[in-house]
Amino acid sequence: MKFAVLDFETTGTQATDDIIQVGLAIIDHDMTVSEVYSSMVKPNGKIPTFITGLTGISNADVADAPELDDVMLDMIPLLEDAVLVGHNVGFDLGFLQRALDRTGYLPFTGRVLDTMDFLRIFFPNLPSYQLSMVSSSLGFQHDRPHQADSDALATAHVFLKCLEELDGLPLITVQRLSELFDNQDSDLGWYFDGVRMQREAQPAQDLDSHRFYRQLALKVGDWIDIPSAADERGTMPLEDTSFEQFIEQVKDNLRNLLPDYEERTAQNHMFDEVIQALTDEKHLLIEAGTGTGKSLGYLLPSIYHSVKTNERVMLSTHTINLQEQLRERDVPLLTKVIPFAFRAAVFKGRQHYLCLRKFEHKINTKEFQSPKEDVLIAAQMIVWLTATETGDDEELNMGNRGGDFWETVASDTDSCLGRACPWFKQCYYHRAKHEAGAADVVITNHSKLFTDIKAGHQLLPGYERLVIDEAHHLEDVAGKHLGMHMKYFTLVHPLLRLFKDSKNGQLAVLRQQLGSSGSERAMEWAIAIDNLYPELADVKEDWDKLNELLFALLPQRSDAGPGEAAQFTLRLLPDKKPEEWAQITELENRIHIALSQIIRQGEHIMGKIKDSDDIVDTDGLVTDVTGLFKDLGGVRDDLRHFVKLDSTDTVYWYEANASYRSKSLQMYAVPVDVSEQLKEHFFDKKKSIILTSATLSIDKNFQYMIEQLGLKEAEQQGKLNTVMLESPFNYREQSLVLIPRDFPTLKGSVGDEHFVSMLVESLAESAQATRGRMLVLFTSYRMLRQVYEPLKEKLSTSEIAVFGQGVDGGSRTKLTRRFQEHPASVLLGTSSFWEGVDIPGEALTCLAIVRLPFQPPNHPLVEAKSERLKREKKNPFMKLSVPQAVIRFKQGFGRLVRTANDRGIVLIYDTRVIEAYYGRHFLYSLPGPKMEHMYTRQMIPRIAEWLSDRPQETEAANQEGEQA
């Protein structure tokens, strides 16, 4: 088989645009690239400037290029008898067919394969399928992205790498892929079918590398054989070893493993404080500045304490990112340097794990909502099962539609058959739960801590000692989980999964099975299921009406963008219900009665089918349907709780955005104050809780956090230690804070013309002085949009790119990656960019903070907390707004200096930091950078001077590096 790998560069994406360069790489029968054809092509018109910027191809380059006719004459023999391959091949195929038509040739009728499909299936865990990213991930040279010959060659190498992966898969996996694409009428199905026939003709292949079960190849076997960490060790490795001896031994091993390793005073201090709190059964608030080596600071004492006392230590993070970092980076490092075997398990929320029973049912019945896309995701998962040890969705890049697919195959409590499930011994969720029960240290997340409390401590293995990283988020997560949060789709999804139409949905599948069983009783149940359909449709109709009514009540004002908090928000007060609330209550009552009836009838039918002997192979389906009825019961109860508005200790509100209107509706009922519940569930019950983050203190003290988290009593009883660890970085030399003291004051969240023009001018000049490499943090999406276009225009001549969150599309991760890859760029970000974004090194030299990050005072939760403080005769602004903004401000500042070698400038355009009485709280909370305020016109010379003046002593200080 011969493959022709094609890539075109064109003047645009429309059918009327011209080809300006051709790249064609030929892969011969021996699977090597035998020839690369490349040519410029003379277009009919001029090449647009942005295409020249993207490809590097100018009008001068194509002035003497051959005409399209001549190029097609060269290409056609190369395409003969070849399978056409391309990266996003539809684009190139369209241009090829139009070029053949224009030059008088017959259309291309051969087979066509897309490397995008191959990559998704055979490399399901790549973070991006962009050609340059893929090339670098797979270790290929791709010197000139967006040049046709280089792109074609890179695509050819990528394609060969995919075929290599396919070749290494077990035969059963190839057969499942072939079967999956059967009846798809796709060239991908044709190709897999050919590979299957070829493989079936070969002698039996290696059967030891995978476990084979129910026609699937898996990487891992039964989990029930995994012994506990203590049983596996057998001995007590730390019986006669003090913590000091243990740490010294680990440090020696780190020095041998990492030549650059140097001890950090702050990290040593953290070791001592954490082990002391764990041993003395005290709680600890410990602020660890950037560069402390916080993760090892709590991991090593936790592992030592757990192994020494044979008592599990629980670790919790706010973000999945940090959980993954601990799993992928920190634990493997410690495995090499700790002188005995220990076990650290990651345990996430149940919805992160694949349910193999549901997945098997889905691919066997081909129950796909959008067949073309879902078949690709299913193929991806079949291949992923041969490699995954966890079944965790974080390992998969499923694309935009993946979330809907995953929801239908994710593990969940209500549809679990437990030990009766044929997949029980292979189950990823039960494996993770068993591993957590057998581990010394369990890494989970804040959400799961609270889900466990709501489930009566049935989810997590028992623990008495807990380390909470990213602890500044604990209060917020507690509110969300101890309260109620419901979206429009919270009811729609289970309804549609039960019944979409008479052919789609779990009830429809069950109905078909009953219909074909021939049993009299089965027909009776099938009719009972038919009777549920109109009732389900009525509930959906009433639910839509209810959401539309709620949306109509929202005040029409907007100051948020895609990916930000909702644009419209309305707080509901128990004693001041809107006039329309009677109508809403009536609709809710109708929904409540209808759902109760559906659930009662549905569960009755399911019970009958389950107990019947003459209906076979329906257990899994019946359990899934019963689980969906339980979901409906939960939504029914939550909706009643929300509509009743009967608790004065709860804040009720809902929000939505303009784009998706009532379908974007989200309802909340959150406790005003969670400190009492945190105290009751955690600080009173557990022996020792360590809370750590880089931002816990305000004005160098912890009082705000102590009050918010319910630690006052522990403090009074002497059961709480507090420690502040300075960052090892030399902020005085590494960072300069500049405040333009004559900058106009901003009122409200939108900038007036004068403010915006001055801001754009200053940002453009600063970006030129720092050659891009600038992150600008906004508190409002609206102002980001006000600045985006004029700034882009101002910088267009200086070749500095501008990326804007919510304007340029893509997730935070994608935007950050584009910013890092582009040598000269400015990134404008709002809320989610203030923390958790890590851009070390020279990619970020300048951070601009447009406004102090105060939460909108009219946000329902802020409003309710403020009212409570006023009743207690306290000042809500100083007690709540300022502390929250200071913590956010410190997080934002922390984006700049990420390693001992980073050096950069922070511009603060909000003059309140030097003018307002509360401004000092912000500046005083920073870790000691050099601070200067001056006139705006003096800033650029000062930036240039500071960047060129790199002190020698800083160089010496920076040898410390970024180890451990």
Secondary structure, DSSP 8 states (H G I E B T S, - for coil): -EEEEEEEEES-SSTT--EEEEEEEEE-TTSSEEEEEEEE---SS---HHHHHHH---HHHHTT---HHHHHHHHHHHHTTEEEEETTHHHHHHHHHHHHHHTT-----S-EEEHHHHHHHH-TT-S---HHHHHHHTT----STT-HHHHHHHHHHHHHHHHHHHHTS-HHHHHHHHHHTTTS--HHHHHHHHHHHHHHTS-----SSSEEETTEEES---STT---HHHHH-S-TTTT--HHHHHHHHHHHHHHH-TT----HHHHHHHHHHHHHHHHT-EEEEEE-TTS-HHHHHHHHHHHHHHHHT--EEEEESSHHHHHHIIIIIHHHHHHHSSS---EEE---GGGBB-HHHHHHHHHHT--SSHHHHHHHHHHHHHHTTT-SS-BGGG----TTHHHHHHHHB--GGG--GGGSTTGGG-HHHHHHHHHHH-SEEEEEHHHHHHHHHTTS-SS---SEEEESSGGGHHHHHHHHHSEEEEHHHHHHHHHHH-SSSSSSHHHHHHHHHHTT--HHHHHHHHHHHHHHHHHHHHHHHHHHHHHHHHHHS-------TTSS-SEEEEEBTTB--TTHHHHHHHHHHHHHHHHHHHHHHHHHHHHHHH-SSS-S-HHHHHHHHHHHHHHHHHHHHHHHHHH---TTEEEEEEE-TTTGGGG-EEEEEES--HHHHIIIIITT-SEEEEEES---BTTB-HHHHHHTT-HHHHHTT-EEEEEE--SS-HHHHEEEEEETT-----SSS--HHHHHHHHHHHHHHHHHTTS-EEEE-S-HHHHHHHHHHHHHHHGGGT-EEEETTTS-S-HHHHHHHHHHSSSEEEEE-GGGSSS----GGG--EEEE-S-----TTSHHHHHHHHHHHHTT--HIIIIIHHHHHHHHHHHHTTT--STT--EEEEE--THHHHSTTHHHHHHTS---EEEEE-HHHHHHHHHHHHH---HHHHHHGGG----
